[in-house]
Amino acid sequence: MYKVEAIIREEKLQEVKAALQAIEVNGITVSQVMGCGAQGGYKETVRGTEIDINLIPKIKFDIAVSSEEWKDKTIEAISRAANTGEIGDGKIFSYKLEDVMRIRTRETGVAALN
């Protein structure tokens, strides 16, 4: 089992959701987050004073999948849908999951993901 975590541009939310639905990845958690990387940030004028904004709004997806094959499919779908070719497109991380439990039924492992 694997966890795929993706940080993407806000404007790519619907495209990434559609790409995941197209490959039948349905169990996702989406969060609004703030971050910075190579993109750095931007300058904004507030009440006549220029300030540096170095935390940029992003969208974070957390997805648990049952196998390495599904991890690879998920990463490919996200990377295709989120890519603009510009700095700030985001990052995708993957981790091995040791275990998972569905609270309602107390099923564990892959059975809890399906």
C-alpha positions as CSV (number, residue, x, y, z in Angstrom):
1,M,0.0,0.0,0.0
2,Y,1.1,3.5,-0.8
3,K,0.2,7.1,0.1
4,V,0.4,9.6,-2.7
5,E,0.6,13.3,-1.6
6,A,0.5,16.0,-4.3
7,I,0.8,19.8,-3.9
8,I,-0.5,21.6,-6.9
9,R,-1.6,25.0,-8.2
10,E,-5.1,26.0,-7.0
11,E,-6.3,26.5,-10.6
12,K,-5.5,22.9,-11.4
13,L,-7.9,21.4,-8.8
14,Q,-10.7,20.4,-11.2
15,E,-8.4,19.1,-13.9
16,V,-6.6,16.8,-11.3
17,K,-9.9,15.6,-9.8
18,A,-11.1,14.8,-13.3
19,A,-7.9,12.9,-14.2
20,L,-8.2,10.9,-11.0
21,Q,-11.8,10.1,-11.6
22,A,-10.9,9.0,-15.2
23,I,-8.6,6.3,-13.8
24,E,-11.2,5.4,-11.1
25,V,-9.2,6.7,-8.1
26,N,-12.1,7.8,-5.9
27,G,-10.7,7.9,-2.3
28,I,-9.1,11.3,-2.1
29,T,-8.7,14.0,0.6
30,V,-8.2,17.6,-0.6
31,S,-6.9,20.4,1.5
32,Q,-6.1,24.1,1.0
33,V,-2.5,24.7,2.1
34,M,0.1,27.5,1.9
35,G,3.7,26.9,0.8
36,C,6.7,28.1,-1.0
37,G,9.5,26.6,-3.0
38,A,11.5,27.6,-6.1
39,Q,8.6,29.9,-7.1
40,G,9.5,32.0,-4.0
41,G,6.5,34.3,-3.8
42,Y,5.4,37.7,-5.0
43,K,5.2,41.3,-3.9
44,E,1.9,43.0,-3.1
45,T,1.0,46.6,-2.2
46,V,-1.1,46.8,0.9
47,R,-2.2,50.3,1.9
48,G,0.6,51.9,-0.1
49,T,3.3,49.6,1.4
50,E,5.0,46.9,-0.7
51,I,5.2,43.6,1.2
52,D,6.7,40.2,0.2
53,I,4.3,37.4,0.2
54,N,6.3,34.2,0.3
55,L,3.6,31.7,1.2
56,I,1.4,30.9,-1.9
57,P,-2.0,29.2,-1.7
58,K,-1.8,25.6,-3.0
59,I,-4.0,22.5,-3.1
60,K,-2.9,19.3,-1.4
61,F,-4.2,15.8,-2.4
62,D,-3.8,12.8,-0.1
63,I,-4.5,9.5,-1.7
64,A,-4.0,6.0,-0.4
65,V,-3.7,3.2,-3.0
66,S,-3.4,-0.5,-2.8
67,S,-0.4,-1.3,-4.9
68,E,2.7,0.0,-6.7
69,E,0.8,-0.2,-10.0
70,W,-1.9,2.1,-8.7
71,K,0.7,4.4,-7.2
72,D,2.3,4.8,-10.6
73,K,-1.0,5.3,-12.4
74,T,-2.0,8.0,-9.8
75,I,1.2,9.9,-10.0
76,E,1.1,9.8,-13.8
77,A,-2.5,11.2,-13.9
78,I,-1.7,13.9,-11.4
79,S,1.5,15.0,-13.2
80,R,-0.2,15.1,-16.6
81,A,-3.2,17.2,-15.3
82,A,-1.2,19.6,-13.0
83,N,1.6,20.4,-15.5
84,T,1.8,23.9,-16.9
85,G,5.6,23.8,-17.5
86,E,6.1,26.8,-15.2
87,I,7.8,27.1,-11.8
88,G,5.2,26.5,-9.1
89,D,3.5,23.4,-10.7
90,G,4.1,21.6,-7.4
91,K,5.4,18.3,-6.1
92,I,4.3,14.7,-5.8
93,F,5.5,12.5,-2.9
94,S,4.8,8.8,-2.3
95,Y,5.3,6.8,0.8
96,K,4.9,3.2,1.7
97,L,1.9,2.7,4.1
98,E,2.4,0.2,6.9
99,D,-1.3,-0.2,7.6
100,V,-4.7,1.3,7.3
101,M,-8.0,0.7,9.1
102,R,-11.5,1.5,8.0
103,I,-13.1,2.8,11.2
104,R,-16.7,1.7,10.5
105,T,-15.9,-2.0,9.9
106,R,-12.4,-2.2,11.5
107,E,-11.1,-3.8,8.3
108,T,-7.4,-3.4,7.8
109,G,-4.9,-3.4,5.0
110,V,-6.0,-3.4,1.3
111,A,-9.5,-4.5,2.3
112,A,-9.9,-1.1,4.1
113,L,-9.0,0.8,0.9
114,N,-11.5,-1.0,-1.4
